[in-house]
Amino acid sequence: MEEQRALAGFAALSQETRLRIVRLLVKAGPDGMAAGAIGEALGGASTSRLSFHLTHLEHAGLIRSRREGRFIIYSAVFPTLAGLIAFLMRDCCDGHPEICAPVAAALSCSCEPGKDALHG
């Protein structure tokens, strides 16, 4: 991932609501969530506010949308999110992998319901 794309991704994530949206969509997995369900999960965010944040995240390439009947479903773009992490970790620890081991362990997907990979 080139630096400008990484900057756009990190800038999009630097706002609280957008970060919460991405975390919700990561948790939802590839099936994603309807816009209305995202709004409800955020405590009833207004349609215009939600639309603004979803558009910002979509422009940054972090999420994508698809229409299913009357609903717009949003999902995380996992390769882009992985690219952001790889961008940060590319030159990790200058040849000392033992320093990066905790980071690598935290990133391993547990895929167990109710288990947070970062906090066990």
Backbone atoms as SQL, in Angstrom:
CREATE TABLE atoms (id INTEGER PRIMARY KEY, chain TEXT, resi INTEGER, resn TEXT, atom TEXT, x REAL, y REAL, z REAL);
INSERT INTO atoms VALUES
  (1, 'A', 1, 'MET', 'N', 0.855, -1.183, 0.000),
  (2, 'A', 1, 'MET', 'CA', 0.000, 0.000, 0.000),
  (3, 'A', 1, 'MET', 'C', 0.892, 1.234, 0.000),
  (4, 'A', 2, 'GLU', 'N', 0.565, 2.174, -0.887),
  (5, 'A', 2, 'GLU', 'CA', 1.367, 3.394, -0.938),
  (6, 'A', 2, 'GLU', 'C', 0.948, 4.343, 0.196),
  (7, 'A', 3, 'GLU', 'N', 1.848, 5.241, 0.507),
  (8, 'A', 3, 'GLU', 'CA', 1.671, 6.125, 1.653),
  (9, 'A', 3, 'GLU', 'C', 0.402, 6.984, 1.565),
  (10, 'A', 4, 'GLN', 'N', 0.088, 7.526, 0.390),
  (11, 'A', 4, 'GLN', 'CA', -1.098, 8.387, 0.269),
  (12, 'A', 4, 'GLN', 'C', -2.384, 7.628, 0.568),
  (13, 'A', 5, 'ARG', 'N', -2.464, 6.388, 0.105),
  (14, 'A', 5, 'ARG', 'CA', -3.661, 5.580, 0.388),
  (15, 'A', 5, 'ARG', 'C', -3.740, 5.258, 1.886),
  (16, 'A', 6, 'ALA', 'N', -2.594, 4.959, 2.492),
  (17, 'A', 6, 'ALA', 'CA', -2.563, 4.701, 3.928),
  (18, 'A', 6, 'ALA', 'C', -3.001, 5.941, 4.702),
  (19, 'A', 7, 'LEU', 'N', -2.526, 7.103, 4.297),
  (20, 'A', 7, 'LEU', 'CA', -2.926, 8.345, 4.961),
  (21, 'A', 7, 'LEU', 'C', -4.433, 8.566, 4.880),
  (22, 'A', 8, 'ALA', 'N', -5.015, 8.297, 3.717),
  (23, 'A', 8, 'ALA', 'CA', -6.463, 8.453, 3.554),
  (24, 'A', 8, 'ALA', 'C', -7.214, 7.491, 4.473),
  (25, 'A', 9, 'GLY', 'N', -6.736, 6.270, 4.571),
  (26, 'A', 9, 'GLY', 'CA', -7.374, 5.284, 5.441),
  (27, 'A', 9, 'GLY', 'C', -7.275, 5.670, 6.904),
  (28, 'A', 10, 'PHE', 'N', -6.090, 6.040, 7.336),
  (29, 'A', 10, 'PHE', 'CA', -5.923, 6.433, 8.740),
  (30, 'A', 10, 'PHE', 'C', -6.687, 7.715, 9.056),
  (31, 'A', 11, 'ALA', 'N', -6.747, 8.636, 8.119),
  (32, 'A', 11, 'ALA', 'CA', -7.517, 9.866, 8.344),
  (33, 'A', 11, 'ALA', 'C', -8.994, 9.535, 8.531),
  (34, 'A', 12, 'ALA', 'N', -9.508, 8.619, 7.724),
  (35, 'A', 12, 'ALA', 'CA', -10.916, 8.233, 7.853),
  (36, 'A', 12, 'ALA', 'C', -11.178, 7.571, 9.200),
  (37, 'A', 13, 'LEU', 'N', -10.242, 6.807, 9.689),
  (38, 'A', 13, 'LEU', 'CA', -10.405, 6.110, 10.970),
  (39, 'A', 13, 'LEU', 'C', -10.167, 7.016, 12.179),
  (40, 'A', 14, 'SER', 'N', -9.671, 8.203, 11.951),
  (41, 'A', 14, 'SER', 'CA', -9.308, 9.074, 13.067),
  (42, 'A', 14, 'SER', 'C', -10.505, 9.798, 13.676),
  (43, 'A', 15, 'GLN', 'N', -11.695, 9.526, 13.193),
  (44, 'A', 15, 'GLN', 'CA', -12.907, 10.139, 13.736),
  (45, 'A', 15, 'GLN', 'C', -13.698, 9.052, 14.472),
  (46, 'A', 16, 'GLU', 'N', -14.190, 9.369, 15.670),
  (47, 'A', 16, 'GLU', 'CA', -14.803, 8.379, 16.553),
  (48, 'A', 16, 'GLU', 'C', -15.943, 7.583, 15.904),
  (49, 'A', 17, 'THR', 'N', -16.874, 8.252, 15.269),
  (50, 'A', 17, 'THR', 'CA', -18.010, 7.550, 14.674),
  (51, 'A', 17, 'THR', 'C', -17.557, 6.626, 13.558),
  (52, 'A', 18, 'ARG', 'N', -16.653, 7.085, 12.732),
  (53, 'A', 18, 'ARG', 'CA', -16.170, 6.245, 11.632),
  (54, 'A', 18, 'ARG', 'C', -15.395, 5.041, 12.152),
  (55, 'A', 19, 'LEU', 'N', -14.616, 5.234, 13.179),
  (56, 'A', 19, 'LEU', 'CA', -13.902, 4.108, 13.782),
  (57, 'A', 19, 'LEU', 'C', -14.899, 3.087, 14.328),
  (58, 'A', 20, 'ARG', 'N', -15.935, 3.559, 14.988),
  (59, 'A', 20, 'ARG', 'CA', -16.969, 2.652, 15.526),
  (60, 'A', 20, 'ARG', 'C', -17.667, 1.903, 14.400),
  (61, 'A', 21, 'ILE', 'N', -17.944, 2.582, 13.295),
  (62, 'A', 21, 'ILE', 'CA', -18.588, 1.929, 12.152),
  (63, 'A', 21, 'ILE', 'C', -17.705, 0.811, 11.604),
  (64, 'A', 22, 'VAL', 'N', -16.430, 1.088, 11.409),
  (65, 'A', 22, 'VAL', 'CA', -15.525, 0.075, 10.876),
  (66, 'A', 22, 'VAL', 'C', -15.439, -1.116, 11.824),
  (67, 'A', 23, 'ARG', 'N', -15.359, -0.857, 13.097),
  (68, 'A', 23, 'ARG', 'CA', -15.301, -1.965, 14.066),
  (69, 'A', 23, 'ARG', 'C', -16.582, -2.802, 14.027),
  (70, 'A', 24, 'LEU', 'N', -17.725, -2.150, 13.895),
  (71, 'A', 24, 'LEU', 'CA', -18.995, -2.879, 13.751),
  (72, 'A', 24, 'LEU', 'C', -18.973, -3.766, 12.514),
  (73, 'A', 25, 'LEU', 'N', -18.497, -3.211, 11.407),
  (74, 'A', 25, 'LEU', 'CA', -18.495, -3.955, 10.153),
  (75, 'A', 25, 'LEU', 'C', -17.463, -5.076, 10.158),
  (76, 'A', 26, 'VAL', 'N', -16.365, -4.887, 10.831),
  (77, 'A', 26, 'VAL', 'CA', -15.389, -5.968, 10.974),
  (78, 'A', 26, 'VAL', 'C', -16.037, -7.110, 11.757),
  (79, 'A', 27, 'LYS', 'N', -16.722, -6.760, 12.823),
  (80, 'A', 27, 'LYS', 'CA', -17.401, -7.770, 13.638),
  (81, 'A', 27, 'LYS', 'C', -18.491, -8.482, 12.836),
  (82, 'A', 28, 'ALA', 'N', -19.186, -7.760, 11.964),
  (83, 'A', 28, 'ALA', 'CA', -20.261, -8.340, 11.161),
  (84, 'A', 28, 'ALA', 'C', -19.725, -9.315, 10.113),
  (85, 'A', 29, 'GLY', 'N', -18.467, -9.160, 9.741),
  (86, 'A', 29, 'GLY', 'CA', -17.878, -10.052, 8.751),
  (87, 'A', 29, 'GLY', 'C', -18.306, -9.715, 7.339),
  (88, 'A', 30, 'PRO', 'N', -18.090, -10.633, 6.410),
  (89, 'A', 30, 'PRO', 'CA', -18.347, -10.353, 4.995),
  (90, 'A', 30, 'PRO', 'C', -19.820, -10.102, 4.667),
  (91, 'A', 31, 'ASP', 'N', -20.729, -10.581, 5.493),
  (92, 'A', 31, 'ASP', 'CA', -22.160, -10.348, 5.245),
  (93, 'A', 31, 'ASP', 'C', -22.520, -8.883, 5.426),
  (94, 'A', 32, 'GLY', 'N', -21.792, -8.179, 6.279),
  (95, 'A', 32, 'GLY', 'CA', -22.025, -6.760, 6.497),
  (96, 'A', 32, 'GLY', 'C', -23.280, -6.472, 7.292),
  (97, 'A', 33, 'MET', 'N', -23.704, -5.220, 7.234),
  (98, 'A', 33, 'MET', 'CA', -24.876, -4.750, 7.978),
  (99, 'A', 33, 'MET', 'C', -25.627, -3.733, 7.138),
  (100, 'A', 34, 'ALA', 'N', -26.929, -3.719, 7.320),
  (101, 'A', 34, 'ALA', 'CA', -27.751, -2.704, 6.668),
  (102, 'A', 34, 'ALA', 'C', -27.475, -1.350, 7.315),
  (103, 'A', 35, 'ALA', 'N', -27.624, -0.293, 6.531),
  (104, 'A', 35, 'ALA', 'CA', -27.376, 1.060, 7.040),
  (105, 'A', 35, 'ALA', 'C', -28.214, 1.340, 8.280),
  (106, 'A', 36, 'GLY', 'N', -29.467, 0.925, 8.270),
  (107, 'A', 36, 'GLY', 'CA', -30.333, 1.153, 9.432),
  (108, 'A', 36, 'GLY', 'C', -29.827, 0.469, 10.686),
  (109, 'A', 37, 'ALA', 'N', -29.316, -0.750, 10.535),
  (110, 'A', 37, 'ALA', 'CA', -28.773, -1.480, 11.687),
  (111, 'A', 37, 'ALA', 'C', -27.519, -0.798, 12.216),
  (112, 'A', 38, 'ILE', 'N', -26.717, -0.244, 11.320),
  (113, 'A', 38, 'ILE', 'CA', -25.524, 0.495, 11.756),
  (114, 'A', 38, 'ILE', 'C', -25.955, 1.711, 12.564),
  (115, 'A', 39, 'GLY', 'N', -26.941, 2.447, 12.058),
  (116, 'A', 39, 'GLY', 'CA', -27.449, 3.614, 12.775),
  (117, 'A', 39, 'GLY', 'C', -27.966, 3.259, 14.153),
  (118, 'A', 40, 'GLU', 'N', -28.716, 2.155, 14.253),
  (119, 'A', 40, 'GLU', 'CA', -29.231, 1.708, 15.553),
  (120, 'A', 40, 'GLU', 'C', -28.092, 1.349, 16.493),
  (121, 'A', 41, 'ALA', 'N', -27.087, 0.649, 15.981),
  (122, 'A', 41, 'ALA', 'CA', -25.952, 0.256, 16.810),
  (123, 'A', 41, 'ALA', 'C', -25.166, 1.462, 17.321),
  (124, 'A', 42, 'LEU', 'N', -25.243, 2.552, 16.581),
  (125, 'A', 42, 'LEU', 'CA', -24.549, 3.776, 16.992),
  (126, 'A', 42, 'LEU', 'C', -25.417, 4.651, 17.886),
  (127, 'A', 43, 'GLY', 'N', -26.533, 4.122, 18.326),
  (128, 'A', 43, 'GLY', 'CA', -27.393, 4.878, 19.229),
  (129, 'A', 43, 'GLY', 'C', -28.362, 5.791, 18.514),
  (130, 'A', 44, 'GLY', 'N', -28.786, 5.387, 17.326),
  (131, 'A', 44, 'GLY', 'CA', -29.778, 6.178, 16.607),
  (132, 'A', 44, 'GLY', 'C', -29.213, 7.375, 15.880),
  (133, 'A', 45, 'ALA', 'N', -28.073, 7.205, 15.254),
  (134, 'A', 45, 'ALA', 'CA', -27.470, 8.300, 14.491),
  (135, 'A', 45, 'ALA', 'C', -28.418, 8.752, 13.391),
  (136, 'A', 46, 'SER', 'N', -28.478, 10.050, 13.139),
  (137, 'A', 46, 'SER', 'CA', -29.349, 10.577, 12.092),
  (138, 'A', 46, 'SER', 'C', -28.905, 10.045, 10.733),
  (139, 'A', 47, 'THR', 'N', -29.859, 9.955, 9.825),
  (140, 'A', 47, 'THR', 'CA', -29.578, 9.427, 8.496),
  (141, 'A', 47, 'THR', 'C', -28.518, 10.252, 7.778),
  (142, 'A', 48, 'SER', 'N', -28.614, 11.564, 7.868),
  (143, 'A', 48, 'SER', 'CA', -27.642, 12.406, 7.160),
  (144, 'A', 48, 'SER', 'C', -26.246, 12.267, 7.763),
  (145, 'A', 49, 'ARG', 'N', -26.168, 12.206, 9.079),
  (146, 'A', 49, 'ARG', 'CA', -24.867, 12.045, 9.750),
  (147, 'A', 49, 'ARG', 'C', -24.254, 10.695, 9.386),
  (148, 'A', 50, 'LEU', 'N', -25.073, 9.646, 9.430),
  (149, 'A', 50, 'LEU', 'CA', -24.593, 8.310, 9.105),
  (150, 'A', 50, 'LEU', 'C', -24.135, 8.245, 7.654),
  (151, 'A', 51, 'SER', 'N', -24.912, 8.802, 6.759),
  (152, 'A', 51, 'SER', 'CA', -24.577, 8.810, 5.340),
  (153, 'A', 51, 'SER', 'C', -23.243, 9.508, 5.095),
  (154, 'A', 52, 'PHE', 'N', -23.018, 10.621, 5.777),
  (155, 'A', 52, 'PHE', 'CA', -21.760, 11.360, 5.656),
  (156, 'A', 52, 'PHE', 'C', -20.582, 10.468, 6.031),
  (157, 'A', 53, 'HIS', 'N', -20.675, 9.796, 7.168),
  (158, 'A', 53, 'HIS', 'CA', -19.566, 8.963, 7.640),
  (159, 'A', 53, 'HIS', 'C', -19.375, 7.731, 6.760),
  (160, 'A', 54, 'LEU', 'N', -20.457, 7.099, 6.334),
  (161, 'A', 54, 'LEU', 'CA', -20.348, 5.927, 5.466),
  (162, 'A', 54, 'LEU', 'C', -19.702, 6.306, 4.132),
  (163, 'A', 55, 'THR', 'N', -20.088, 7.434, 3.589),
  (164, 'A', 55, 'THR', 'CA', -19.499, 7.904, 2.326),
  (165, 'A', 55, 'THR', 'C', -18.009, 8.158, 2.494),
  (166, 'A', 56, 'HIS', 'N', -17.628, 8.778, 3.605),
  (167, 'A', 56, 'HIS', 'CA', -16.211, 9.061, 3.869),
  (168, 'A', 56, 'HIS', 'C', -15.414, 7.753, 3.917),
  (169, 'A', 57, 'LEU', 'N', -15.938, 6.756, 4.614),
  (170, 'A', 57, 'LEU', 'CA', -15.251, 5.470, 4.727),
  (171, 'A', 57, 'LEU', 'C', -15.190, 4.742, 3.388),
  (172, 'A', 58, 'GLU', 'N', -16.245, 4.873, 2.611),
  (173, 'A', 58, 'GLU', 'CA', -16.273, 4.224, 1.297),
  (174, 'A', 58, 'GLU', 'C', -15.252, 4.876, 0.353),
  (175, 'A', 59, 'HIS', 'N', -15.154, 6.190, 0.399),
  (176, 'A', 59, 'HIS', 'CA', -14.175, 6.901, -0.433),
  (177, 'A', 59, 'HIS', 'C', -12.749, 6.528, -0.049),
  (178, 'A', 60, 'ALA', 'N', -12.527, 6.230, 1.222),
  (179, 'A', 60, 'ALA', 'CA', -11.200, 5.820, 1.683),
  (180, 'A', 60, 'ALA', 'C', -10.914, 4.352, 1.346),
  (181, 'A', 61, 'GLY', 'N', -11.912, 3.647, 0.841),
  (182, 'A', 61, 'GLY', 'CA', -11.735, 2.243, 0.461),
  (183, 'A', 61, 'GLY', 'C', -11.810, 1.262, 1.611),
  (184, 'A', 62, 'LEU', 'N', -12.280, 1.729, 2.775),
  (185, 'A', 62, 'LEU', 'CA', -12.326, 0.860, 3.953),
  (186, 'A', 62, 'LEU', 'C', -13.603, 0.032, 4.033),
  (187, 'A', 63, 'ILE', 'N', -14.676, 0.512, 3.406),
  (188, 'A', 63, 'ILE', 'CA', -15.931, -0.226, 3.376),
  (189, 'A', 63, 'ILE', 'C', -16.481, -0.188, 1.952),
  (190, 'A', 64, 'ARG', 'N', -17.430, -1.074, 1.672),
  (191, 'A', 64, 'ARG', 'CA', -18.122, -1.045, 0.378),
  (192, 'A', 64, 'ARG', 'C', -19.604, -1.256, 0.644),
  (193, 'A', 65, 'SER', 'N', -20.400, -0.847, -0.316),
  (194, 'A', 65, 'SER', 'CA', -21.848, -0.994, -0.182),
  (195, 'A', 65, 'SER', 'C', -22.389, -1.820, -1.332),
  (196, 'A', 66, 'ARG', 'N', -23.517, -2.452, -1.072),
  (197, 'A', 66, 'ARG', 'CA', -24.232, -3.181, -2.113),
  (198, 'A', 66, 'ARG', 'C', -25.721, -3.087, -1.795),
  (199, 'A', 67, 'ARG', 'N', -26.523, -3.131, -2.826),
  (200, 'A', 67, 'ARG', 'CA', -27.969, -3.060, -2.641),
  (201, 'A', 67, 'ARG', 'C', -28.526, -4.469, -2.591),
  (202, 'A', 68, 'GLU', 'N', -29.354, -4.714, -1.593),
  (203, 'A', 68, 'GLU', 'CA', -30.099, -5.971, -1.472),
  (204, 'A', 68, 'GLU', 'C', -31.557, -5.597, -1.274),
  (205, 'A', 69, 'GLY', 'N', -32.314, -5.632, -2.353),
  (206, 'A', 69, 'GLY', 'CA', -33.713, -5.215, -2.279),
  (207, 'A', 69, 'GLY', 'C', -33.807, -3.746, -1.935),
  (208, 'A', 70, 'ARG', 'N', -34.516, -3.452, -0.853),
  (209, 'A', 70, 'ARG', 'CA', -34.676, -2.065, -0.411),
  (210, 'A', 70, 'ARG', 'C', -33.525, -1.576, 0.450),
  (211, 'A', 71, 'PHE', 'N', -32.617, -2.453, 0.802),
  (212, 'A', 71, 'PHE', 'CA', -31.575, -2.122, 1.773),
  (213, 'A', 71, 'PHE', 'C', -30.223, -1.894, 1.116),
  (214, 'A', 72, 'ILE', 'N', -29.446, -1.020, 1.728),
  (215, 'A', 72, 'ILE', 'CA', -28.043, -0.867, 1.353),
  (216, 'A', 72, 'ILE', 'C', -27.241, -1.533, 2.459),
  (217, 'A', 73, 'ILE', 'N', -26.456, -2.508, 2.058),
  (218, 'A', 73, 'ILE', 'CA', -25.643, -3.282, 2.996),
  (219, 'A', 73, 'ILE', 'C', -24.203, -2.806, 2.880),
  (220, 'A', 74, 'TYR', 'N', -23.595, -2.525, 4.018),
  (221, 'A', 74, 'TYR', 'CA', -22.201, -2.094, 4.056),
  (222, 'A', 74, 'TYR', 'C', -21.363, -3.200, 4.669),
  (223, 'A', 75, 'SER', 'N', -20.166, -3.383, 4.143),
  (224, 'A', 75, 'SER', 'CA', -19.250, -4.370, 4.701),
  (225, 'A', 75, 'SER', 'C', -17.828, -3.819, 4.659),
  (226, 'A', 76, 'ALA', 'N', -17.016, -4.333, 5.567),
  (227, 'A', 76, 'ALA', 'CA', -15.609, -3.934, 5.625),
  (228, 'A', 76, 'ALA', 'C', -14.872, -4.507, 4.425),
  (229, 'A', 77, 'VAL', 'N', -13.894, -3.777, 3.942),
  (230, 'A', 77, 'VAL', 'CA', -13.017, -4.264, 2.885),
  (231, 'A', 77, 'VAL', 'C', -11.765, -4.790, 3.592),
  (232, 'A', 78, 'PHE', 'N', -11.792, -6.061, 3.903),
  (233, 'A', 78, 'PHE', 'CA', -10.730, -6.655, 4.713),
  (234, 'A', 78, 'PHE', 'C', -9.343, -6.544, 4.090),
  (235, 'A', 79, 'PRO', 'N', -9.183, -6.698, 2.773),
  (236, 'A', 79, 'PRO', 'CA', -7.834, -6.521, 2.208),
  (237, 'A', 79, 'PRO', 'C', -7.267, -5.111, 2.434),
  (238, 'A', 80, 'THR', 'N', -8.118, -4.100, 2.386),
  (239, 'A', 80, 'THR', 'CA', -7.632, -2.736, 2.629),
  (240, 'A', 80, 'THR', 'C', -7.248, -2.557, 4.091),
  (241, 'A', 81, 'LEU', 'N', -8.062, -3.082, 5.007),
  (242, 'A', 81, 'LEU', 'CA', -7.730, -2.985, 6.428),
  (243, 'A', 81, 'LEU', 'C', -6.430, -3.733, 6.723),
  (244, 'A', 82, 'ALA', 'N', -6.263, -4.905, 6.108),
  (245, 'A', 82, 'ALA', 'CA', -5.016, -5.658, 6.276),
  (246, 'A', 82, 'ALA', 'C', -3.844, -4.865, 5.698),
  (247, 'A', 83, 'GLY', 'N', -4.081, -4.164, 4.596),
  (248, 'A', 83, 'GLY', 'CA', -3.035, -3.345, 3.995),
  (249, 'A', 83, 'GLY', 'C', -2.578, -2.226, 4.907),
  (250, 'A', 84, 'LEU', 'N', -3.516, -1.636, 5.651),
  (251, 'A', 84, 'LEU', 'CA', -3.133, -0.581, 6.607),
  (252, 'A', 84, 'LEU', 'C', -2.241, -1.142, 7.707),
  (253, 'A', 85, 'ILE', 'N', -2.601, -2.316, 8.201),
  (254, 'A', 85, 'ILE', 'CA', -1.782, -2.938, 9.243),
  (255, 'A', 85, 'ILE', 'C', -0.408, -3.304, 8.673),
  (256, 'A', 86, 'ALA', 'N', -0.404, -3.868, 7.484),
  (257, 'A', 86, 'ALA', 'CA', 0.869, -4.231, 6.850),
  (258, 'A', 86, 'ALA', 'C', 1.732, -2.998, 6.605),
  (259, 'A', 87, 'PHE', 'N', 1.093, -1.889, 6.224),
  (260, 'A', 87, 'PHE', 'CA', 1.827, -0.645, 6.008),
  (261, 'A', 87, 'PHE', 'C', 2.563, -0.235, 7.282),
  (262, 'A', 88, 'LEU', 'N', 1.892, -0.335, 8.419),
  (263, 'A', 88, 'LEU', 'CA', 2.520, 0.029, 9.692),
  (264, 'A', 88, 'LEU', 'C', 3.623, -0.944, 10.088),
  (265, 'A', 89, 'MET', 'N', 3.405, -2.215, 9.809),
  (266, 'A', 89, 'MET', 'CA', 4.303, -3.243, 10.317),
  (267, 'A', 89, 'MET', 'C', 5.380, -3.681, 9.321),
  (268, 'A', 90, 'ARG', 'N', 5.378, -3.129, 8.125),
  (269, 'A', 90, 'ARG', 'CA', 6.266, -3.580, 7.046),
  (270, 'A', 90, 'ARG', 'C', 7.725, -3.692, 7.483),
  (271, 'A', 91, 'ASP', 'N', 8.219, -2.713, 8.147),
  (272, 'A', 91, 'ASP', 'CA', 9.622, -2.709, 8.552),
  (273, 'A', 91, 'ASP', 'C', 9.772, -2.922, 10.060),
  (274, 'A', 92, 'CYS', 'N', 8.891, -3.714, 10.595),
  (275, 'A', 92, 'CYS', 'CA', 8.796, -3.913, 12.042),
  (276, 'A', 92, 'CYS', 'C', 10.115, -4.352, 12.673),
  (277, 'A', 93, 'CYS', 'N', 10.463, -3.656, 13.664),
  (278, 'A', 93, 'CYS', 'CA', 11.485, -4.049, 14.638),
  (279, 'A', 93, 'CYS', 'C', 12.889, -4.232, 14.086),
  (280, 'A', 94, 'ASP', 'N', 13.118, -3.786, 12.876),
  (281, 'A', 94, 'ASP', 'CA', 14.460, -3.780, 12.301),
  (282, 'A', 94, 'ASP', 'C', 15.182, -5.120, 12.485),
  (283, 'A', 95, 'GLY', 'N', 14.491, -6.208, 12.150),
  (284, 'A', 95, 'GLY', 'CA', 15.123, -7.525, 12.195),
  (285, 'A', 95, 'GLY', 'C', 15.067, -8.220, 13.543),
  (286, 'A', 96, 'HIS', 'N', 14.230, -7.738, 14.456),
  (287, 'A', 96, 'HIS', 'CA', 14.086, -8.361, 15.773),
  (288, 'A', 96, 'HIS', 'C', 12.632, -8.839, 15.929),
  (289, 'A', 97, 'PRO', 'N', 12.305, -9.987, 15.345),
  (290, 'A', 97, 'PRO', 'CA', 10.911, -10.450, 15.325),
  (291, 'A', 97, 'PRO', 'C', 10.308, -10.670, 16.710),
  (292, 'A', 98, 'GLU', 'N', 11.140, -10.912, 17.716),
  (293, 'A', 98, 'GLU', 'CA', 10.602, -11.123, 19.068),
  (294, 'A', 98, 'GLU', 'C', 9.871, -9.878, 19.588),
  (295, 'A', 99, 'ILE', 'N', 10.242, -8.722, 19.100),
  (296, 'A', 99, 'ILE', 'CA', 9.573, -7.488, 19.508),
  (297, 'A', 99, 'ILE', 'C', 8.182, -7.421, 18.886),
  (298, 'A', 100, 'CYS', 'N', 8.036, -7.937, 17.670),
  (299, 'A', 100, 'CYS', 'CA', 6.752, -7.895, 16.965),
  (300, 'A', 100, 'CYS', 'C', 5.814, -9.034, 17.358),
  (301, 'A', 101, 'ALA', 'N', 6.310, -10.035, 18.058),
  (302, 'A', 101, 'ALA', 'CA', 5.494, -11.209, 18.376),
  (303, 'A', 101, 'ALA', 'C', 4.167, -10.851, 19.061),
  (304, 'A', 102, 'PRO', 'N', 4.147, -9.954, 20.052),
  (305, 'A', 102, 'PRO', 'CA', 2.862, -9.621, 20.675),
  (306, 'A', 102, 'PRO', 'C', 1.871, -8.985, 19.695),
  (307, 'A', 103, 'VAL', 'N', 2.380, -8.194, 18.759),
  (308, 'A', 103, 'VAL', 'CA', 1.511, -7.574, 17.763),
  (309, 'A', 103, 'VAL', 'C', 0.929, -8.648, 16.854),
  (310, 'A', 104, 'ALA', 'N', 1.769, -9.550, 16.392),
  (311, 'A', 104, 'ALA', 'CA', 1.311, -10.624, 15.512),
  (312, 'A', 104, 'ALA', 'C', 0.286, -11.496, 16.225),
  (313, 'A', 105, 'ALA', 'N', 0.501, -11.783, 17.497),
  (314, 'A', 105, 'ALA', 'CA', -0.440, -12.603, 18.256),
  (315, 'A', 105, 'ALA', 'C', -1.780, -11.887, 18.415),
  (316, 'A', 106, 'ALA', 'N', -1.742, -10.583, 18.622),
  (317, 'A', 106, 'ALA', 'CA', -2.982, -9.817, 18.787),
  (318, 'A', 106, 'ALA', 'C', -3.788, -9.766, 17.499),
  (319, 'A', 107, 'LEU', 'N', -3.116, -9.894, 16.369),
  (320, 'A', 107, 'LEU', 'CA', -3.791, -9.808, 15.077),
  (321, 'A', 107, 'LEU', 'C', -4.356, -11.137, 14.609),
  (322, 'A', 108, 'SER', 'N', -4.002, -12.227, 15.260),
  (323, 'A', 108, 'SER', 'CA', -4.519, -13.519, 14.817),
  (324, 'A', 108, 'SER', 'C', -6.009, -13.575, 15.096),
  (325, 'A', 109, 'CYS', 'N', -6.752, -14.009, 14.102),
  (326, 'A', 109, 'CYS', 'CA', -8.213, -14.038, 14.184),
  (327, 'A', 109, 'CYS', 'C', -8.653, -15.255, 14.971),
  (328, 'A', 110, 'SER', 'N', -9.338, -15.033, 16.067),
  (329, 'A', 110, 'SER', 'CA', -9.822, -16.153, 16.862),
  (330, 'A', 110, 'SER', 'C', -11.099, -16.735, 16.265),
  (331, 'A', 111, 'CYS', 'N', -11.901, -15.880, 15.624),
  (332, 'A', 111, 'CYS', 'CA', -13.149, -16.302, 14.987),
  (333, 'A', 111, 'CYS', 'C', -14.046, -17.112, 15.909),
  (334, 'A', 112, 'GLU', 'N', -13.904, -16.914, 17.194),
  (335, 'A', 112, 'GLU', 'CA', -14.787, -17.551, 18.151),
  (336, 'A', 112, 'GLU', 'C', -15.787, -16.508, 18.630),
  (337, 'A', 113, 'PRO', 'N', -17.087, -16.830, 18.570),
  (338, 'A', 113, 'PRO', 'CA', -18.089, -15.855, 19.018),
  (339, 'A', 113, 'PRO', 'C', -17.801, -15.387, 20.442),
  (340, 'A', 114, 'GLY', 'N', -17.857, -14.087, 20.613),
  (341, 'A', 114, 'GLY', 'CA', -17.685, -13.500, 21.937),
  (342, 'A', 114, 'GLY', 'C', -16.242, -13.345, 22.368),
  (343, 'A', 115, 'LYS', 'N', -15.275, -13.793, 21.564),
  (344, 'A', 115, 'LYS', 'CA', -13.876, -13.654, 21.934),
  (345, 'A', 115, 'LYS', 'C', -13.250, -12.514, 21.175),
  (346, 'A', 116, 'ASP', 'N', -12.657, -11.588, 21.893),
  (347, 'A', 116, 'ASP', 'CA', -11.981, -10.442, 21.306),
  (348, 'A', 116, 'ASP', 'C', -10.515, -10.815, 21.157),
  (349, 'A', 117, 'ALA', 'N', -10.024, -10.851, 19.924),
  (350, 'A', 117, 'ALA', 'CA', -8.646, -11.283, 19.662),
  (351, 'A', 117, 'ALA', 'C', -7.618, -10.411, 20.378),
  (352, 'A', 118, 'LEU', 'N', -7.966, -9.142, 20.610),
  (353, 'A', 118, 'LEU', 'CA', -7.013, -8.249, 21.269),
  (354, 'A', 118, 'LEU', 'C', -7.018, -8.373, 22.780),
  (355, 'A', 119, 'HIS', 'N', -8.129, -8.835, 23.346),
  (356, 'A', 119, 'HIS', 'CA', -8.232, -8.843, 24.794),
  (357, 'A', 119, 'HIS', 'C', -8.608, -10.204, 25.360),
  (358, 'A', 120, 'GLY', 'N', -8.639, -11.243, 24.528),
  (359, 'A', 120, 'GLY', 'CA', -8.939, -12.589, 24.995),
  (360, 'A', 120, 'GLY', 'C', -10.336, -12.683, 25.389);
